[in-house]
């Protein structure tokens, strides 16, 4: 009669059916457990545990540009860590800076406008031009014969009283010209006098004509004629 077989874990070492290569059931490895997962990731550091305690209400710093407090634990609802930037400047500072420079800018604009008005604003208008002379004023010549003299030709230019600059030139009947000349007209001045001195010498007679040409602000022409004659004196 054969006795009951010993269970596998209780086989004695002298059992003829015992094999050293067989392992008892309690030596068989159990299935590997899944590794523990971190509850959050901060950069390259894995954090395990309950995490950072939730700050009291109202103490969180809002993320830059959002105006809302950060999610508890420094994370957004999606789980990504949030970065807290510098506090934006207080509102109203640009407005104060603008008010500080408003007055100097206004003064500068007024000065520029005044200079532009003086240069490009309304100019004096010429209303009328008249030219006259009293003839040749006798003068003793170097030869002592008493012939010669100077004619003072005067042009009277009437304006409307506004300030401005007149440009003009004199033309003489002997073919000479004065070139372009200028005369400044002040505010309130309604008359400008322009002179041409024409000198004569020697014996003989000459029919002279002097002509004034106003070039700006508008074109006008006027002239006068007189006679120089010397046959031993001046007429």
C-alpha positions as CSV (number, residue, x, y, z in Angstrom):
1,X,0.0,0.0,0.0
2,X,1.4,3.2,-1.1
3,X,1.1,6.2,1.3
4,X,0.0,9.6,0.3
5,X,2.3,11.6,-1.8
6,X,3.9,14.6,-0.2
7,X,2.9,17.9,-1.8
8,X,5.4,19.5,-4.1
9,X,6.7,22.1,-1.7
10,X,7.3,19.5,1.1
11,X,9.4,17.0,-0.9
12,X,12.4,15.8,1.1
13,X,15.8,16.0,-0.4
14,X,16.1,12.2,-0.4
15,X,12.9,11.7,-2.4
16,X,13.9,9.6,-5.5
17,X,11.6,11.8,-7.6
18,X,13.0,15.1,-6.2
19,X,14.8,17.3,-8.8
20,X,16.9,20.2,-7.8
21,X,15.9,22.0,-11.1
22,X,12.3,22.2,-10.1
23,X,11.2,25.2,-8.0
24,X,8.5,25.2,-5.5
25,X,5.4,27.2,-6.1
26,X,6.5,29.8,-3.6
27,X,9.7,30.5,-5.6
28,X,7.8,31.3,-8.7
29,X,8.0,35.2,-9.4
30,X,4.7,37.0,-9.2
31,X,3.7,39.3,-12.2
32,X,5.7,42.7,-12.0
33,X,3.7,45.6,-10.7
34,X,3.3,48.8,-12.8
35,X,5.8,51.6,-11.7
36,X,4.5,54.4,-9.7
37,X,3.7,57.5,-11.9
38,X,4.7,61.0,-10.7
39,X,1.9,63.3,-9.9
40,X,3.4,66.2,-11.9
41,X,6.5,67.1,-14.0
42,X,8.5,70.2,-13.3
43,X,11.1,70.6,-16.0
44,X,13.2,67.5,-15.8
45,X,12.4,66.8,-12.1
46,X,9.7,64.2,-11.3
47,X,7.7,65.1,-8.2
48,X,5.9,62.4,-6.2
49,X,3.5,63.1,-3.4
50,X,0.6,65.3,-2.7
51,X,2.2,68.3,-4.5
52,X,2.4,72.0,-3.4
53,X,-0.4,73.0,-1.0
54,X,-3.1,75.1,-2.5
55,X,-2.4,78.8,-1.6
56,X,-5.1,80.7,0.3
57,X,-7.7,82.5,-1.9
58,X,-6.5,85.8,-3.2
59,X,-2.7,85.1,-2.7
60,X,-1.9,83.7,-6.1
61,X,-0.1,85.8,-8.6
62,X,-1.9,86.1,-11.9
63,X,0.0,84.9,-15.0
64,X,1.2,87.9,-17.1
65,X,-1.4,89.3,-19.5
66,X,-4.3,87.2,-18.1
67,X,-5.4,89.0,-15.0
68,X,-6.5,85.6,-13.4
69,X,-5.0,83.8,-10.5
70,X,-3.0,80.7,-11.4
71,X,-4.4,77.2,-11.0
72,X,-3.7,75.6,-7.5
73,X,-0.3,74.0,-7.3
74,X,1.2,76.3,-10.0
75,X,-0.4,74.4,-12.9
76,X,-3.0,75.2,-15.5
77,X,-6.1,73.1,-15.7
78,X,-4.4,71.1,-18.5
79,X,-1.6,70.1,-16.2
80,X,1.2,72.2,-17.8
81,X,3.2,74.4,-15.3
82,X,2.6,78.1,-15.6
83,X,5.3,80.8,-15.6
84,X,4.7,84.0,-13.5
85,X,6.2,87.0,-15.2
86,X,6.9,90.6,-14.0
87,X,4.0,92.7,-12.9
88,X,2.9,95.0,-15.8
89,X,3.3,98.8,-15.3
90,X,0.5,100.5,-13.6
91,X,-2.1,102.0,-15.9
92,X,-2.1,105.7,-16.5
93,X,1.7,106.2,-16.6
94,X,1.8,106.8,-20.4
95,X,-1.0,109.4,-20.0
96,X,0.9,111.3,-17.4
97,X,4.0,111.3,-19.7
98,X,1.9,112.6,-22.6
99,X,0.5,115.4,-20.6
100,X,4.0,116.4,-19.5
101,X,5.1,117.0,-23.1
102,X,1.9,118.3,-24.4
103,X,2.6,122.0,-23.5
104,X,6.1,122.1,-25.0
105,X,4.9,120.5,-28.2
106,X,2.0,123.0,-28.5
107,X,4.4,125.9,-28.1
108,X,6.7,124.5,-30.7
109,X,3.8,124.1,-33.2
110,X,2.7,127.7,-32.6
111,X,6.3,129.0,-33.3
112,X,6.5,126.9,-36.5
113,X,3.1,128.1,-37.6
114,X,4.1,131.8,-37.0
115,X,7.3,131.4,-39.0
116,X,5.5,129.7,-41.8
117,X,2.9,132.4,-41.9
118,X,5.6,135.1,-42.1
119,X,7.3,133.3,-44.9
120,X,4.4,131.9,-46.9
121,X,1.4,133.9,-45.6
122,X,-0.3,136.9,-47.4
123,X,2.3,139.3,-48.9
124,X,2.1,143.0,-49.6
125,X,0.2,143.8,-52.8
126,X,1.3,146.7,-55.1
127,X,-1.5,149.0,-55.9
128,X,0.2,151.7,-58.0
129,X,3.6,152.9,-59.2
130,X,4.7,156.4,-60.2
131,X,8.1,157.7,-61.3
132,X,9.2,161.3,-61.5
133,X,12.4,163.5,-61.4
134,X,13.2,167.1,-60.9
135,X,15.8,167.0,-63.7
136,X,19.5,167.1,-63.6
137,X,21.0,168.9,-60.6
138,X,24.0,171.0,-61.9
139,X,27.4,170.0,-60.6
140,X,30.8,171.5,-61.5
141,X,32.8,169.1,-63.7
142,X,36.4,168.3,-63.2
143,X,37.3,170.2,-66.3
144,X,35.9,173.4,-64.8
145,X,33.5,174.1,-67.7
146,X,30.4,173.8,-65.6
147,X,28.9,170.9,-67.5
148,X,27.5,167.8,-65.8
149,X,25.1,166.9,-63.0
150,X,23.1,164.1,-61.4
151,X,19.4,163.3,-61.9
152,X,17.6,161.8,-58.9
153,X,14.8,159.6,-60.3
154,X,12.2,158.6,-57.6
155,X,9.6,155.9,-57.9
156,X,6.7,156.0,-55.4
157,X,5.2,152.5,-54.9
158,X,1.8,152.3,-53.1
159,X,1.0,149.0,-51.2
160,X,-2.0,147.7,-49.2
161,X,-0.1,147.9,-45.8
162,X,0.7,144.3,-45.5
163,X,4.4,143.3,-44.9
164,X,6.5,141.8,-47.6
165,X,9.4,142.3,-49.9
166,X,9.5,144.0,-53.3
167,X,11.9,143.0,-56.0
168,X,12.6,145.4,-58.8
169,X,15.2,146.8,-61.3
170,X,16.0,150.1,-63.0
171,X,16.5,150.3,-66.8
172,X,18.1,153.3,-68.4
173,X,17.8,154.5,-72.0
174,X,21.6,154.2,-72.5
175,X,21.3,150.4,-72.2
176,X,22.4,149.9,-68.6
177,X,20.4,148.1,-65.9
178,X,20.7,148.1,-62.1
179,X,20.1,144.3,-61.7
180,X,17.5,142.9,-59.3
181,X,17.2,144.9,-56.1
182,X,15.0,144.3,-53.0
183,X,13.0,146.6,-50.7
184,X,11.4,145.5,-47.4
185,X,7.9,146.8,-46.8
186,X,6.9,146.8,-43.1
187,X,3.4,146.2,-41.8
188,X,1.3,149.3,-41.9
189,X,3.6,151.0,-44.4
190,X,1.6,151.9,-47.5
191,X,4.3,153.6,-49.5
192,X,7.8,152.7,-50.6
193,X,10.2,155.2,-52.3
194,X,12.9,153.8,-54.7
195,X,15.7,156.0,-55.9
196,X,17.9,156.0,-59.0
197,X,20.8,158.4,-59.3
198,X,21.9,159.0,-62.9
199,X,25.1,161.1,-63.4
200,X,25.8,163.1,-66.6
201,X,28.9,165.0,-67.7
202,X,30.3,166.8,-70.8
203,X,28.8,169.1,-73.4
204,X,25.9,168.2,-75.5
205,X,22.2,167.2,-75.2
206,X,20.7,163.9,-74.3
207,X,17.0,162.7,-74.1
208,X,17.1,160.3,-71.1
209,X,14.5,157.9,-69.9
210,X,14.5,155.9,-66.7
211,X,12.1,153.0,-66.2
212,X,11.2,151.0,-63.1
213,X,10.1,147.3,-63.3
214,X,8.5,145.8,-60.3
215,X,9.0,142.0,-60.4
216,X,7.4,140.7,-57.2
217,X,4.9,140.3,-55.7
218,X,3.3,141.4,-59.0
219,X,4.6,143.0,-62.2
220,X,4.3,146.7,-62.7
221,X,6.2,149.1,-65.0
222,X,6.5,152.9,-64.9
223,X,9.0,155.5,-66.2
224,X,9.9,159.1,-66.7
225,X,11.7,161.1,-69.4
226,X,14.0,164.2,-69.0
227,X,16.6,166.0,-71.0
228,X,20.3,166.7,-70.2
229,X,21.7,169.5,-72.3
230,X,25.0,171.4,-71.9
231,X,26.4,174.0,-74.3
232,X,28.3,175.8,-71.7
233,X,25.9,175.2,-68.8
234,X,23.3,172.8,-67.5
235,X,19.6,173.0,-68.4
